[in-house]
Amino acid sequence: MDGNIPTLFVQGKTLPEAWEKAVLECWHKGAAIKTEYDKPNDPPSKDCTILWVVEDPFAEPRIHRAFPGGLEDLEIYRQEVVEGVHDHWIAPEEGKWTYTYHKRLFSYEIEGQAIDQINYIIEKLSQAGHSRRAQAVTWNARLDPPTYDPPCLQRVWCRLLADDNGELALNMNTHWRSRDAYKAAYMNVFALTDLQRIIAERIGAKIKKPVRVGRYADLVDSFHIYGSYFNEFQGFLKMVERRTFEERTWDSRYAEPMFEEAREKLEKEKLVVKNPFDLYK
């Protein structure tokens, strides 16, 4: 080993294809590096710096069957990021969450003032689509360094570019300090590309021109597969080896009934928060 963290690059047309390639690239070419979460007998993680690109984020199939978690979990996480359904769970004084991505992106607090950074991106690109300043950050230099689990996502950057037909596309880059390649990255990007879609639609409404979702680029300083679950990870490797890509993925239409169940679950959760006695009527 030369002391250099491997710097890797992959791309794929769809989200499942690009994510799968990124995970496999980390597994095969990542360096063995310990983490601050390791137990005494855990092997070191596979770790790399990587840029992975999804060329068409909403092309189908959009769902990889091997992501850890259920389809209900995926929809709930999407709503946590883009709609803030669990922002009220932030309560560090009670030992609970110290942040949500939604809160940091849509209501970043500075000296008692809440700043909607996503609205800034929309306004900036509506005025100058070629601007290089349309970004949102999550890191809070005062609050985050001493916490046990500080934000992995650091920055979201967007820019418009016209294709050869003159149609505008919203390109999005995200920058991460750290990322669990297998257990977190897919769900992260599923949610953030939906945020990309929302930003594109809101810009289009403001400038009165269609804006489609362009490519999504994901840059990670530490993209890792933890040694603690190497045995579990063998199931992912066997799926890739033994099944066709079609057998490893689902169209969004397949997932929609489970997504609807998740939405109903969240509605009941809101009801409990508003008036728990309504459940007994």
C-alpha positions as CSV (number, residue, x, y, z in Angstrom):
1,M,0.0,0.0,0.0
2,D,1.4,3.4,-1.0
3,G,-0.5,5.4,1.6
4,N,-2.9,6.9,-1.0
5,I,-6.6,6.5,-0.7
6,P,-7.9,5.0,-4.0
7,T,-9.7,7.6,-6.2
8,L,-12.3,5.9,-8.3
9,F,-15.0,6.8,-10.9
10,V,-18.0,5.0,-12.3
11,Q,-21.2,6.0,-14.1
12,G,-24.4,4.3,-15.2
13,K,-27.6,5.3,-17.0
14,T,-30.0,4.4,-14.1
15,L,-29.7,4.9,-10.4
16,P,-29.5,1.1,-9.6
17,E,-26.8,0.6,-12.3
18,A,-24.6,3.4,-11.1
19,W,-25.0,2.5,-7.4
20,E,-24.2,-1.1,-8.0
21,K,-21.1,-0.2,-10.0
22,A,-20.0,2.1,-7.3
23,V,-20.4,-0.5,-4.5
24,L,-18.6,-3.1,-6.5
25,E,-15.7,-0.7,-7.4
26,C,-15.3,0.1,-3.7
27,W,-15.3,-3.6,-2.8
28,H,-12.7,-4.6,-5.4
29,K,-10.4,-1.5,-5.3
30,G,-11.0,0.1,-1.9
31,A,-8.2,0.2,0.7
32,A,-8.4,-1.5,4.0
33,I,-8.9,1.3,6.6
34,K,-10.2,1.2,10.2
35,T,-13.1,3.3,11.3
36,E,-14.1,5.0,14.5
37,Y,-17.1,2.7,14.9
38,D,-15.2,-0.6,14.7
39,K,-15.5,-3.2,17.4
40,P,-12.3,-5.0,18.5
41,N,-12.7,-8.0,16.2
42,D,-14.1,-6.2,13.2
43,P,-11.9,-6.3,10.0
44,P,-11.1,-2.9,8.5
45,S,-13.5,-1.4,6.0
46,K,-13.1,-1.2,2.3
47,D,-12.7,2.5,1.6
48,C,-12.1,4.8,-1.3
49,T,-12.8,8.3,-2.6
50,I,-15.3,8.1,-5.5
51,L,-17.2,10.1,-8.0
52,W,-20.2,8.2,-9.3
53,V,-22.7,9.5,-11.9
54,V,-26.3,8.7,-12.7
55,E,-26.8,9.8,-16.3
56,D,-30.7,9.7,-16.2
57,P,-31.9,9.6,-12.6
58,F,-35.5,8.9,-13.4
59,A,-35.0,6.3,-16.1
60,E,-36.5,2.9,-15.1
61,P,-35.7,0.6,-13.5
62,R,-35.2,3.1,-10.6
63,I,-35.1,0.6,-7.6
64,H,-32.4,-1.9,-6.8
65,R,-33.7,-5.0,-4.9
66,A,-30.6,-5.4,-2.9
67,F,-30.6,-2.0,-1.0
68,P,-30.8,-2.8,2.7
69,G,-34.3,-1.8,3.9
70,G,-37.9,-2.1,2.8
71,L,-39.8,-0.2,0.2
72,E,-41.8,1.5,2.9
73,D,-38.6,2.6,4.5
74,L,-37.4,4.1,1.2
75,E,-40.5,6.3,0.8
76,I,-40.4,7.4,4.4
77,Y,-36.7,8.4,4.0
78,R,-37.6,10.3,0.8
79,Q,-40.2,12.3,2.7
80,E,-37.7,12.9,5.5
81,V,-35.3,14.6,3.1
82,V,-37.6,16.4,0.7
83,E,-40.6,17.2,3.0
84,G,-39.2,17.1,6.5
85,V,-41.7,14.7,8.0
86,H,-39.4,13.9,10.9
87,D,-37.8,17.3,11.5
88,H,-39.7,17.3,14.8
89,W,-37.6,14.4,16.0
90,I,-34.6,16.7,16.3
91,A,-33.9,16.9,20.0
92,P,-30.2,16.7,20.9
93,E,-30.9,17.7,24.5
94,E,-32.9,14.4,24.8
95,G,-30.2,12.3,23.2
96,K,-32.2,12.2,19.9
97,W,-31.4,13.4,16.4
98,T,-29.1,16.5,16.2
99,Y,-30.1,17.4,12.6
100,T,-32.0,16.3,9.5
101,Y,-30.9,17.0,5.9
102,H,-34.2,18.7,5.3
103,K,-33.8,21.0,8.2
104,R,-30.3,22.0,7.2
105,L,-31.2,22.5,3.5
106,F,-34.6,24.2,3.9
107,S,-34.1,26.0,7.3
108,Y,-30.4,26.4,8.1
109,E,-30.2,28.4,11.3
110,I,-27.6,31.3,11.6
111,E,-27.9,33.6,14.6
112,G,-31.5,32.8,15.1
113,Q,-32.4,33.3,11.4
114,A,-33.7,30.3,9.3
115,I,-32.4,30.3,5.8
116,D,-34.1,28.3,3.0
117,Q,-31.1,27.4,0.9
118,I,-33.2,25.3,-1.6
119,N,-35.3,28.4,-2.3
120,Y,-32.0,30.3,-2.9
121,I,-30.9,27.8,-5.5
122,I,-34.3,28.1,-7.2
123,E,-34.2,31.9,-7.2
124,K,-30.6,32.1,-8.3
125,L,-30.9,29.7,-11.2
126,S,-34.2,31.3,-12.3
127,Q,-32.3,34.5,-12.7
128,A,-29.0,33.1,-14.1
129,G,-29.1,29.4,-14.9
130,H,-25.4,29.3,-15.7
131,S,-24.5,30.6,-12.2
132,R,-21.8,28.7,-10.3
133,R,-23.2,30.0,-6.9
134,A,-26.4,27.9,-6.6
135,Q,-25.4,25.7,-3.6
136,A,-26.6,24.6,-0.2
137,V,-24.5,23.4,2.7
138,T,-25.3,21.3,5.7
139,W,-22.2,21.5,8.0
140,N,-22.5,23.6,11.1
141,A,-18.9,24.3,12.3
142,R,-20.1,25.1,15.9
143,L,-22.6,22.2,16.4
144,D,-21.3,19.2,14.3
145,P,-17.7,18.4,15.2
146,P,-18.3,17.2,18.8
147,T,-21.4,15.0,17.9
148,Y,-21.3,11.3,17.6
149,D,-22.9,11.2,14.1
150,P,-22.4,14.5,12.2
151,P,-23.9,15.0,8.8
152,C,-22.4,12.9,6.0
153,L,-23.9,15.2,3.2
154,Q,-21.9,18.4,3.1
155,R,-23.1,20.3,0.0
156,V,-25.6,20.4,-2.8
157,W,-24.7,22.3,-6.0
158,C,-26.9,22.8,-9.0
159,R,-26.6,24.4,-12.5
160,L,-28.7,24.6,-15.7
161,L,-27.5,23.6,-19.1
162,A,-29.3,23.5,-22.4
163,D,-29.1,20.5,-24.6
164,D,-28.7,20.5,-28.4
165,N,-32.5,21.0,-28.8
166,G,-32.5,24.0,-26.4
167,E,-34.2,22.1,-23.6
168,L,-32.9,23.0,-20.1
169,A,-31.6,20.3,-17.8
170,L,-30.9,20.7,-14.1
171,N,-27.6,19.1,-13.2
172,M,-27.0,18.3,-9.5
173,N,-23.7,17.5,-7.7
174,T,-23.6,16.4,-4.0
175,H,-20.5,16.2,-1.9
176,W,-20.2,13.8,1.1
177,R,-17.5,13.6,3.7
178,S,-18.4,10.0,4.5
179,R,-20.9,7.4,3.2
180,D,-21.8,3.8,3.9
181,A,-21.7,2.5,0.3
182,Y,-23.9,-0.5,0.8
183,K,-26.3,0.5,3.6
184,A,-26.9,4.2,3.0
185,A,-25.9,5.5,-0.5
186,Y,-28.7,4.1,-2.5
187,M,-31.5,5.6,-0.2
188,N,-29.6,8.9,0.0
189,V,-29.5,9.3,-3.8
190,F,-33.1,8.1,-4.3
191,A,-34.2,10.9,-2.0
192,L,-31.8,13.6,-3.4
193,T,-32.7,13.0,-7.0
194,D,-36.3,13.5,-6.0
195,L,-35.2,16.8,-4.5
196,Q,-33.5,17.5,-7.9
197,R,-36.8,16.9,-9.6
198,I,-38.6,19.3,-7.3
199,I,-36.0,22.0,-7.8
200,A,-36.2,21.5,-11.6
201,E,-40.0,21.8,-11.5
202,R,-40.0,24.9,-9.4
203,I,-37.4,26.6,-11.6
204,G,-39.5,25.7,-14.7
205,A,-42.6,27.2,-13.1
206,K,-40.7,30.5,-12.3
207,I,-39.2,30.9,-15.8
208,K,-42.2,29.5,-17.6
209,K,-40.0,26.9,-19.5
210,P,-39.7,23.2,-19.0
211,V,-36.7,22.1,-17.0
212,R,-35.9,18.4,-17.0
213,V,-33.8,16.4,-14.5
214,G,-30.2,16.2,-15.8
215,R,-27.4,14.1,-14.6
216,Y,-26.7,13.5,-11.0
217,A,-23.0,13.4,-9.7
218,D,-22.1,12.1,-6.3
219,L,-18.6,12.8,-4.9
220,V,-17.7,11.0,-1.7
221,D,-14.5,11.5,0.3
222,S,-14.9,8.2,2.2
223,F,-17.1,5.7,0.4
224,H,-16.9,2.6,2.5
225,I,-18.2,-0.9,3.2
226,Y,-17.9,-1.7,6.9
227,G,-15.9,-4.8,7.9
228,S,-18.6,-5.5,10.6
229,Y,-21.1,-6.7,7.9
230,F,-18.7,-8.4,5.4
231,N,-20.6,-11.7,5.9
232,E,-24.0,-10.0,5.1
233,F,-22.4,-8.3,2.1
234,Q,-21.7,-11.7,0.5
235,G,-25.5,-11.9,-0.3
236,F,-25.2,-8.7,-2.4
237,L,-22.2,-10.2,-4.3
238,K,-24.0,-13.5,-4.9
239,M,-27.1,-11.6,-6.2
240,V,-24.9,-9.7,-8.7
241,E,-23.2,-12.9,-9.8
242,R,-26.3,-15.1,-10.2
243,R,-29.1,-12.8,-11.3
244,T,-29.6,-10.7,-14.4
245,F,-29.8,-6.9,-14.0
246,E,-33.6,-7.2,-14.6
247,E,-33.8,-9.7,-11.8
248,R,-31.9,-7.3,-9.5
249,T,-34.1,-4.3,-10.0
250,W,-37.8,-3.1,-10.0
251,D,-39.7,-0.4,-11.8
252,S,-41.2,2.3,-9.7
253,R,-44.7,0.9,-10.6
254,Y,-43.9,-2.2,-8.6
255,A,-43.0,-0.2,-5.5
256,E,-46.0,2.2,-5.7
257,P,-48.4,0.1,-3.5
258,M,-45.7,-0.1,-0.8
259,F,-45.0,3.6,-1.1
260,E,-48.7,4.3,-0.6
261,E,-48.7,2.2,2.6
262,A,-45.7,4.3,3.8
263,R,-47.7,7.5,3.1
264,E,-50.6,6.2,5.0
265,K,-48.3,5.3,7.9
266,L,-47.0,8.8,7.9
267,E,-50.5,10.3,7.9
268,K,-51.4,8.2,11.0
269,E,-48.2,9.4,12.6
270,K,-49.2,13.0,12.0
271,L,-52.6,12.3,13.5
272,V,-50.9,10.9,16.7
273,V,-48.8,14.1,17.0
274,K,-51.9,16.3,16.5
275,N,-54.4,14.5,18.7
276,P,-53.7,11.0,20.0
277,F,-57.4,10.6,21.1
278,D,-58.5,10.8,17.5
279,L,-57.2,7.2,17.0
280,Y,-59.9,5.9,19.4
281,K,-62.9,7.5,17.6
